[in-house]
Amino acid sequence: GEEGGLSVQLLFNGDVCTADEAIRGLTQELYGEQTLERIKAVERTLKAAQGNSGICGAVWGKNEICFKCYDCQADPTCAICAPCFFNGNHEGHNWRIS
């Protein structure tokens, strides 16, 4: 792999590339020739419409703490990683640490 970067092997053609190259390639496969700026504009619009809900991509490890915010949760299975909880606004909300 590259120094300081993550290398991945794409399953569909076996090429080795950086994670950023893989994301660009997969994005192009999904969205065609749209520019990255256009894709990011759509992402911003969707995030604005959804508020703080979403998936952060955190990988949960053994003995990790998580937070449950009963005022923000979409369903009873929702959990929030510590960084997302502390970066969110849960003032006055009903929450607990798990």
C-alpha positions as CSV (number, residue, x, y, z in Angstrom):
1,G,0.0,0.0,0.0
2,E,0.9,3.7,-0.1
3,E,2.8,5.2,2.8
4,G,0.3,6.5,5.3
5,G,-2.7,5.4,3.2
6,L,-5.0,2.4,3.1
7,S,-4.8,0.1,0.0
8,V,-7.7,-2.0,-1.1
9,Q,-8.1,-4.6,-3.7
10,L,-11.2,-4.1,-5.8
11,L,-13.0,-7.3,-6.2
12,F,-14.5,-6.6,-9.7
13,N,-11.1,-6.2,-11.5
14,G,-8.4,-7.1,-9.0
15,D,-6.6,-3.7,-9.2
16,V,-4.9,-2.4,-6.0
17,C,-5.6,1.2,-5.3
18,T,-6.0,3.6,-2.4
19,A,-9.3,3.8,-0.5
20,D,-10.0,7.3,-2.0
21,E,-9.5,5.9,-5.6
22,A,-11.8,3.0,-4.8
23,I,-14.5,5.4,-3.5
24,R,-14.1,7.6,-6.6
25,G,-14.4,4.6,-8.9
26,L,-17.4,3.2,-7.1
27,T,-19.1,6.6,-7.0
28,Q,-18.6,6.9,-10.7
29,E,-20.0,3.4,-11.2
30,L,-23.1,4.4,-9.1
31,Y,-23.6,8.0,-10.3
32,G,-22.1,8.0,-13.8
33,E,-20.1,11.0,-15.0
34,Q,-21.5,13.5,-12.4
35,T,-18.9,15.7,-10.8
36,L,-17.8,15.2,-7.3
37,E,-19.1,18.7,-6.5
38,R,-22.5,17.8,-7.7
39,I,-22.5,14.6,-5.7
40,K,-21.4,16.5,-2.6
41,A,-24.2,19.1,-3.2
42,V,-26.8,16.2,-3.3
43,E,-25.2,14.8,-0.1
44,R,-25.5,18.2,1.7
45,T,-29.1,18.5,0.6
46,L,-30.0,15.0,1.9
47,K,-28.2,15.7,5.2
48,A,-30.0,18.9,5.7
49,A,-33.3,17.2,5.1
50,Q,-32.5,14.4,7.5
51,G,-31.0,16.5,10.3
52,N,-28.5,14.7,12.5
53,S,-29.7,11.2,11.7
54,G,-27.5,8.9,9.7
55,I,-24.7,6.5,9.9
56,C,-21.2,7.6,10.9
57,G,-19.3,4.4,10.0
58,A,-17.9,3.8,13.5
59,V,-16.7,0.3,14.1
60,W,-18.0,-0.9,17.5
61,G,-15.5,-2.9,19.5
62,K,-15.8,-5.0,22.6
63,N,-16.5,-2.9,25.8
64,E,-17.2,0.3,23.8
65,I,-19.6,2.7,25.3
66,C,-22.5,4.0,23.3
67,F,-25.3,6.5,23.9
68,K,-29.0,6.2,23.4
69,C,-30.9,9.4,22.9
70,Y,-34.6,8.7,23.2
71,D,-35.5,12.0,21.7
72,C,-33.4,11.5,18.6
73,Q,-33.7,7.8,18.0
74,A,-35.5,6.6,14.8
75,D,-36.2,3.3,16.5
76,P,-35.3,1.3,19.7
77,T,-32.2,-0.2,18.1
78,C,-30.5,3.1,17.5
79,A,-27.2,3.8,19.3
80,I,-24.8,6.7,19.0
81,C,-21.0,6.4,19.2
82,A,-19.3,8.7,21.8
83,P,-17.8,11.1,19.2
84,C,-21.1,11.6,17.4
85,F,-23.0,12.0,20.7
86,F,-20.6,14.7,22.0
87,N,-20.7,16.5,18.6
88,G,-24.4,16.5,18.6
89,N,-26.8,18.7,20.5
90,H,-28.6,16.6,23.1
91,E,-29.2,19.3,25.7
92,G,-32.4,18.7,27.5
93,H,-32.9,15.3,25.8
94,N,-33.6,12.0,27.6
95,W,-30.5,9.9,27.0
96,R,-28.4,7.2,28.7
97,I,-25.0,5.6,28.4
98,S,-24.9,1.9,27.5
